[in-house]
């Protein structure tokens, strides 16, 4: 019999090493959600309010705050999938791509987001990562990258509702279902 345990450890080590940044990012958003639950607080005050200089810090904090577990889950799997694709295909620039996606999406939401609405959740980062994979697939003429990006964007489509303002609570809605339940 073959001893596959060393190979499994080697593969797991490789995956963790290559996907360190996406795993760390997801770990951090889960920690924040856990703190909200344990402390029974709502960190939405750390979200982005577009063009509000008093809330410019939201550019850095907004992707770590989620409205509920469903919102968190809907951002977790695309970050891991897209982060994994970028980490594997673009090893040398993957950390830069992830950091730029995080910062630029926050900056764009702060500049162009709907006024007087608190924006929370990592959907902006997800769409930035998906856009990178999609456009780089076109540029590199790699249909697999394009298809993977389309698949992840399609699966994450309902997070687009996170960009739509809800009049009731003035917090961007994280999912299609929540927009009807409010």
N, C-alpha and C positions, 0 to 999 in steps of 0.2 A: 504494500500500500504506500501511496505517496503521502508525505506529510505536507499538507497545503497550508498549515497554520503560518509558517514564515512568509509565504507568498501573500496571504490575506493581510497580515500585518504590514507588509511592504506596500501593498496596494492601498490600504487604509491610510498609511503614512503619506503616500504620494498624493492621495486625494486631499487630505487635510492640508498638506504643504501647498499644493497648487491653488486650493480654494480658501486660503487663510483669510483674505480680506472679506469675501462674501460671507463666510461662516462667522467671522467676527462681527460683521454688520448685523446679521440676523440675530446673533447671540445678544447684541446690545439692544435691539428693538424688543426682544423677548424679555430682557431684564427690565426695561422701562415699563413694559406692560405688566410684568409681575409686581413691580414696585407700586404702580397705580392700584393694583388689586389688593396687595397686602396693606398699603397705607390708606386705602379707600379715598384716593384723591384722583383728580383729573388734571393731567398735564397739558390740556389743550391751550392753556395760556402761553405755552412755549411754541405754538404754531406760528405760521406766517400770516400776517395781515398785510396784503400788498400795499406798497408805497408808504407804510407806516414806519417812520424811522425809529420809533420807540420799540418796534418789534422786529428790527432788522436781524436780531440774533436768531429769529425763526428760520433763517436760511440754513443755519447749521443744525437746529434742533428738530425741525418739523418732521423729518422722515422717521424719527424714533418714537413718535407719538401716534397711537392708533385709537380709533373710537371704540373698537370692541375686538373680540377674538376672531370673528369672521374677517374683519378688515386686516388684522395681523396675518392671518393665514393666507389671505389673497395676495399679500405682498411677500410673504416668506418664500413660497415655492418659485416664483419668477426670479427673485433675486438669486436664489441658489442655482437655478437652471441657467439663467443668463450669465451670472457670475462664473459658473463653471465653464460655460462655452468660451467666454472671454479669457478666463484664466488658462484654459488649455490651448486655445488657438493663438492667442496673443500674449504669450508668457512674458515677454520683455516689457510690454506696455500695459499689462492688465491692471496693475495697481493705479497707474495714472488714469486709465480709462474709468475705473470705478470712482476714484476721487473727483475727477472732472464731472462725471455724470451726477454725482451727489451735489457738488457745489453749483454747477451750472443750472441744474433743474431747480434748485432752491432760488437762485438768483432770478431766473426767468419767471418763476411763480411770484416772486416778490414784486417784479416789475409789471408783469402782464396779467396776474391773477385777478379774479373778481374782487372789486372793492368792498371793504368792510366785512370780509368773510375770513374766518380763521381756517387756514389750510393745514391739514395734518396728514401724515401717512407717507409711506415710501413709494407711492405710485409714480411720482415724478421721476424718481431715480430708476424705477423699473422701466418706464418708457424711454428714458435716456439710454439705458443699457440696451434695450431692445432696438432702438434706432441705430445705435452704433453697430450692432451685429447685422442688422438689415442692410444699412448703407455700405458697410465694409464688405458684406457678401456681394453686393452689386459691383463695388469697385474691384474686388479681387476675382470677380466672376466665379463665385462659389455658390452654386444653387443650394447646397445643404445648409449653409449659414443663413441664406435668405429664408428657406423653408422653416428652419428652427425658430428664427425670429418671428415669422408670421404665426407659427404655432403658439409660441409663448404669448405673443400679443393677443391672439384670438382667445386663448384660455384665460387671459387676464383682462379681457375686454370690459367686463362689468366694473372694473376699477376706474374706467373712464368717467363714471358717474361721480367719482371723487373730485372731478374738476368742475362739477356743476353745483351751484349754490343752492342751499336749502333755505328758504325764507324763514322757516320756523325757528331754527336754532343758530343760524348764521355760522355754521361749521360745515365745511365741505363734506359731502356724503361719501363714505368709502365704498359703498357697493350698491348695485342695482336694487337688491332686496331692501336694504335699509332706507332707500329713498322712498319706498312705498310704505314702510312701517312707521315712519315719523309722522 
